[in-house]
């Protein structure tokens, strides 16, 4: 009986021993946690990406993307209803001003040209016939005038001779007066003939002028018909690149329908899409740098579009530097506009998680204490791959720019090398 009682007592004491042991272990854990330092950790410096705070000239810029565009372009439309017979060049082709891009057809225009050509030929023939008729009429009148002048000269000679013979009695006074009357009459007829000749010449000139005006009108009609037919051979009009062809072979087009677009290559503009928040810093005349992914070329802000589209504003820049070899219309580009230049300004290679005009705490290397110290920093404007620093660090200090989100709860980190 004593043995059974002892075993029963031991079983009752074991749970109490377990509880006591667990209580002691929990107390020790709490004590250890109380003495632990959650603000301290260790990192290998070689596993971090650091950037040095720079001091110097800082060109503040606004960046954007866009395309190049021809400063001079020609949008070609159909002048008449026609059909596309042949297309000789496709978009991307370099063309000269007289290059024929495509050929159209319109039988009505050809018929109109033939009609006006015949009308012009008839008008020219009529004009030449009138000139010949007038010339013959003038010759007849001039002949009559010449004959009258000859008769007048004979009458004058006879009258002068009779005047000398009156005193001798060979010629009577009556005969002499008859000769004088004849001279007077012939003189009047000569004057009238001369006046009639002058009036006839004036009338002929006026008639010729009227016929010339009529012929000029027909010539203009013929020239217009010829131009309409010539436009069936669609020419580029300017030297550059064929950017668009809006029709297909065999297609019928109406008057005013778009046919093609040609843009110059030597004179280009850049259209940059800039975020609306940054566009307020852009002003006309500011210098820009356009990157064609082959080279960079200097530009100048020419125009700022007042309309906001998809949160961006279009900035038009005129390229002022030497054109890169790959510069062409519709080329995708990147660019930046220099909005301000600061001297003795601080900057840092921009961490991917930092936005401009923001405040953030980054770890700064302190070699004296062999630590990374979390430091609040005020950031300014983006400058390419860098960002302006307004306060928080000094020139020459090393800042951790790699992701430190796992250590954001720490104020200091011990470094090992």
C-alpha positions in Angstrom: 0.0 0.0 0.0 2.9 2.4 0.8 4.4 1.9 -2.7 1.1 2.7 -4.5 0.6 5.8 -2.4 4.2 7.0 -3.3 3.6 6.5 -7.1 0.3 8.4 -6.9 2.0 11.4 -5.2 4.8 11.5 -7.8 2.2 11.7 -10.7 0.5 14.6 -9.0 3.8 16.5 -8.6 5.0 16.3 -12.3 2.5 18.9 -13.8 3.5 21.3 -11.1 7.2 20.9 -12.1 6.4 21.5 -15.8 4.6 24.8 -15.0 7.4 25.9 -12.9 10.0 25.2 -15.6 7.9 27.1 -18.3 7.5 30.1 -16.0 11.3 30.3 -15.4 12.0 30.0 -19.2 9.5 32.8 -20.0 11.0 35.1 -17.5 14.5 34.6 -18.9 13.2 35.3 -22.4 11.6 38.6 -21.3 14.8 39.6 -19.6 16.8 38.9 -22.7 14.4 40.9 -24.8 14.6 43.8 -22.4 18.4 43.9 -22.9 18.2 43.5 -26.7 18.9 46.5 -29.0 16.4 46.7 -31.9 18.2 49.8 -33.4 21.4 47.9 -34.1 22.2 45.6 -37.1 25.2 44.8 -39.2 25.6 44.9 -43.1 28.5 44.3 -45.4 29.4 47.6 -47.1 30.2 45.7 -50.4 26.6 44.7 -50.7 25.4 48.3 -50.8 25.2 50.8 -53.6 26.5 54.2 -52.6 26.6 57.6 -54.4 28.6 60.6 -53.5 26.9 64.0 -53.0 28.3 66.3 -55.8 28.7 70.1 -55.6 28.9 72.3 -58.7 27.0 73.7 -61.6 23.6 72.1 -61.9 21.4 72.6 -65.0 17.8 72.0 -64.0 15.8 70.5 -66.9 12.4 69.2 -67.8 12.4 65.9 -69.7 10.0 64.5 -72.2 9.5 62.2 -75.2 8.1 62.8 -78.7 8.9 62.9 -82.4 10.6 65.0 -85.0 8.4 66.8 -87.5 9.1 68.6 -90.8 9.1 72.4 -90.4 8.0 72.6 -94.0 5.6 70.1 -95.4 3.2 69.7 -98.3 -0.1 68.0 -98.0 -1.2 66.8 -101.4 -5.0 66.4 -102.2 -6.9 65.5 -105.3 -7.9 68.5 -107.4 -10.6 66.5 -109.3 -12.4 63.3 -109.1 -10.1 60.7 -110.6 -8.7 57.1 -110.3 -5.3 56.0 -109.1 -3.5 54.3 -112.0 0.0 53.9 -110.6 1.9 54.6 -107.4 5.7 55.0 -108.0 6.9 55.8 -104.4 6.0 54.6 -100.9 6.4 56.3 -97.5 10.0 56.7 -96.5 11.2 57.4 -100.0 13.4 60.5 -100.5 11.9 62.7 -103.3 12.7 65.9 -105.2 10.3 68.7 -105.9 9.6 67.4 -109.5 9.4 63.7 -108.5 6.1 62.1 -109.7 4.7 60.1 -106.8 1.7 58.7 -108.5 -0.4 58.9 -111.7 -4.1 59.5 -111.8 -6.6 59.3 -114.7 -9.7 61.4 -115.6 -11.1 61.1 -119.2 -13.2 64.2 -118.7 -10.2 66.4 -118.1 -8.5 65.1 -121.2 -11.7 65.9 -123.3 -11.8 69.4 -121.8 -8.2 69.9 -122.7 -8.8 68.8 -126.3 -11.8 71.1 -126.6 -9.9 74.2 -125.3 -6.9 73.3 -127.5 -9.2 73.4 -130.6 -10.9 76.6 -129.4 -7.5 78.2 -129.0 -6.4 77.1 -132.4 -9.6 78.6 -134.0 -9.2 81.8 -132.0 -5.6 82.2 -133.2 -6.6 81.5 -136.8 -9.4 84.1 -136.6 -6.9 86.6 -135.1 -4.4 86.1 -137.9 -7.2 86.4 -140.5 -8.4 89.6 -139.0 -4.8 91.0 -139.1 -4.5 90.1 -142.8 -7.9 91.7 -143.6 -7.0 94.9 -141.7 -3.7 95.0 -143.5 -5.3 94.8 -146.9 -7.8 97.5 -146.0 -5.1 99.8 -144.8 -3.1 99.2 -148.0 -6.2 100.1 -150.1 -6.7 103.4 -148.1 -3.0 104.2 -148.3 -3.1 103.7 -152.1 -6.1 106.0 -152.4 -4.4 108.6 -150.3 -1.2 108.3 -152.4 -3.2 108.8 -155.6 -5.0 111.9 -154.1 -1.7 113.4 -153.1 -0.3 112.8 -156.6 -3.4 114.6 -158.2 -3.0 117.4 -155.6 0.7 117.8 -156.6 -0.2 118.0 -160.3 -3.0 120.5 -159.6 -0.6 122.7 -157.6 2.0 122.6 -160.3 -0.6 123.6 -163.0 -1.9 126.4 -160.8 1.6 127.8 -160.2 2.3 127.7 -163.9 -1.0 129.4 -164.8 -0.3 132.1 -162.3 2.9 133.1 -164.2 1.1 133.1 -167.6 -1.9 135.3 -166.6 0.1 138.5 -167.2 1.0 137.4 -170.7 -2.6 136.7 -171.5 -1.9 133.0 -172.4 -4.1 131.8 -169.5 -7.3 133.5 -168.6 -8.2 134.5 -165.1 -11.2 132.1 -165.2 -9.0 129.1 -166.0 -6.6 130.1 -163.2 -9.4 130.3 -160.7 -10.7 126.9 -161.8 -7.2 125.5 -161.2 -7.1 127.1 -157.7 -10.5 125.6 -156.9 -9.2 122.2 -157.9 -6.2 122.5 -155.7 -8.4 123.5 -152.8 -10.7 120.6 -153.3 -7.9 118.1 -153.7 -6.3 119.4 -150.5 -9.5 118.8 -148.6 -9.8 115.3 -150.0 -6.2 114.5 -148.9 -6.9 115.8 -145.4 -10.1 113.7 -145.2 -8.3 110.6 -146.5 -5.5 111.1 -144.0 -8.0 111.5 -141.2 -9.9 108.4 -142.4 -6.6 106.4 -142.5 -5.8 107.4 -138.9 -9.3 106.5 -137.7 -9.2 103.2 -139.5 -5.8 102.4 -137.9 -7.3 103.2 -134.5 -10.4 101.0 -135.1 -8.2 98.1 -136.3 -6.0 98.4 -133.2 -9.1 98.3 -131.0 -10.5 95.4 -132.9 -7.2 93.5 -132.6 -7.1 94.3 -128.9 -10.6 92.8 -128.4 -9.6 89.7 -130.4 -6.4 89.4 -128.3 -8.4 89.6 -125.1 -10.7 86.8 -126.4 -7.7 84.8 -127.4 -6.1 85.4 -124.0 -9.3 84.1 -122.3 -9.2 81.0 -124.4 -5.5 80.6 -123.6 -6.2 80.8 -119.9 -8.9 78.2 -120.3 -6.4 76.0 -122.1 -3.7 76.6 -119.5 -6.1 75.7 -116.7 -7.2 72.5 -118.5 -3.5 71.7 -119.2 -2.7 72.2 -115.5 -5.6 70.0 -114.5 -4.3 67.3 -116.7 -0.7 67.8 -115.5 -2.0 67.4 -111.9 -2.9 63.9 -112.8 0.8 63.3 -112.4 1.1 63.9 -108.7 4.4 65.6 -107.9 6.1 66.0 -104.5 6.3 69.8 -104.8 9.2 70.0 -102.3 12.4 68.1 -101.7 12.3 65.8 -98.7 10.8 62.6 -97.5 7.5 61.0 -98.5 5.8 60.5 -95.2 2.4 59.3 -96.1 0.6 57.8 -99.1 -3.2 57.8 -98.4 -4.5 55.9 -101.5 -4.0 52.5 -103.2 -3.7 51.6 -106.8 -7.0 51.3 -108.6 -8.8 53.4 -105.9 -11.3 56.1 -107.0 -10.8 59.4 -105.2 -13.1 62.4 -104.9 -12.0 66.1 -105.2 -10.2 67.2 -102.1 -9.3 63.6 -101.0 -5.8 63.3 -99.3 -3.3 61.7 -101.5 0.2 62.1 -99.9 2.2 64.0 -97.4 5.8 65.2 -98.1 8.0 66.8 -95.5 11.4 68.4 -95.6 14.4 66.7 -94.0 16.8 69.6 -93.8 14.5 71.7 -91.6 12.9 69.8 -88.6 11.0 70.6 -85.5 10.8 68.5 -82.3 7.5 68.0 -80.5 8.1 67.0 -76.9 5.4 65.7 -74.5 6.2 67.1 -71.0 4.3 66.3 -67.8 1.9 69.1 -66.9 3.4 69.7 -63.5 6.8 70.3 -65.0 5.6 72.3 -68.0 5.1 75.4 -65.9 8.9 75.8 -65.7 9.2 75.9 -69.5 9.4 79.3 -71.3 9.7 80.3 -74.9 13.4 80.7 -75.9 14.9 78.2 -73.4 17.6 75.9 -74.7 16.8 72.2 -75.1 18.8 69.1 -76.0 17.2 66.5 -78.3 18.4 62.9 -78.3 17.8 61.0 -81.5 19.4 57.8 -80.0 22.3 58.3 -82.4 23.5 61.8 -81.3 22.3 64.9 -79.5 21.4 68.2 -81.1 20.8 71.6 -79.6 17.3 73.1 -79.9 15.3 76.1 -78.7 11.7 76.3 -77.4 9.6 77.9 -80.1 6.0 77.3 -78.9 4.1 75.9 -75.9 0.8 74.3 -76.6 -1.8 75.6 -74.0 -3.9 72.4 -74.2 -3.3 69.6 -71.8 -3.7 66.1 -73.3 -3.4 63.0 -71.1 -1.6 64.9 -68.4 1.0 66.3 -70.7 1.7 69.5 -72.7 3.3 69.6 -76.1 6.4 71.7 -76.4 7.6 72.6 -79.9 11.4 73.1 -80.3 13.3 74.3 -83.3 16.5 72.3 -84.0 19.4 74.8 -84.1 22.4 72.5 -84.1 23.9 70.2 -86.7 21.4 67.5 -87.7 22.4 63.9 -86.8 22.6 61.4 -89.6 19.5 59.6 -88.5 17.3 62.7 -88.1 14.1 62.3 -90.2 10.4 63.2 -89.8 8.4 61.0 -87.4 11.6 59.8 -85.6 10.9 59.0 -82.0 13.1 61.1 -79.7 13.8 62.0 -76.1 14.7 65.5 -75.0 15.3 67.8 -72.1 14.7 71.6 -71.7 17.1 73.6 -69.5 14.8 75.6 -67.3 17.4 77.0 -64.8 21.1 76.8 -64.0 22.4 76.8 -60.4 26.0 77.2 -59.3 27.4 75.5 -56.2 24.4 73.2 -56.0 24.3 69.8 -54.4 23.1 66.7 -56.4 23.0 63.0 -56.0 22.5 60.1 -58.4 18.8 59.6 -58.2 17.6 56.5 -56.3 14.8 54.8 -58.2 12.4 55.2 -55.3 12.8 58.9 -54.8 10.6 61.5 -56.5 11.4 65.1 -57.1 10.3 67.8 -54.8 10.0 65.3 -51.9 11.5 64.5 -48.5 12.9 61.1 -47.5 15.3 59.6 -45.0 18.3 57.8 -46.5 21.3 56.1 -44.8 24.5 58.2 -44.9 27.9 56.6 -44.4 29.8 57.7 -41.3 33.3 56.1 -41.5 34.4 57.6 -38.2 31.8 55.5 -36.3 31.7 52.8 -38.9 28.0 53.2 -39.2 25.1 54.1 -41.6 23.1 56.8 -40.1 19.5 57.5 -41.2 19.3 61.1 -42.3 16.3 63.2 -43.5 17.0 64.8 -46.9 15.1 67.3 -48.8 15.1 66.7 -52.6 14.5 69.2 -55.4 14.3 68.9 -59.2 15.4 66.0 -61.3 18.4 66.6 -63.5 18.8 63.7 -65.9 19.9 60.7 -63.8 20.6 62.9 -60.8 18.4 64.8 -58.4 18.9 68.2 -56.7 19.5 68.2 -52.9 18.3 71.2 -51.0 19.3 70.1 -47.4 20.2 67.2 -45.2 23.7 66.2 -46.5 27.0 67.9 -47.5 29.2 67.6 -50.5 31.4 64.6 -50.5 29.2 62.5 -48.2 28.3 58.9 -49.3 24.6 58.1 -49.4 23.1 54.6 -49.8 20.9 54.6 -52.9 20.1 50.9 -53.0 16.8 49.6 -51.6 16.9 49.7 -47.8 13.2 49.1 -47.1 14.1 46.1 -44.9 16.0 48.3 -42.6 13.7 51.4 -42.5 12.9 50.8 -38.8 16.6 51.2 -37.9 18.2 54.5 -37.1 21.8 53.2 -37.2 23.4 50.2 -39.0 26.9 48.9 -38.2 28.9 48.2 -41.4 31.5 45.5 -42.0 34.1 45.5 -44.7 
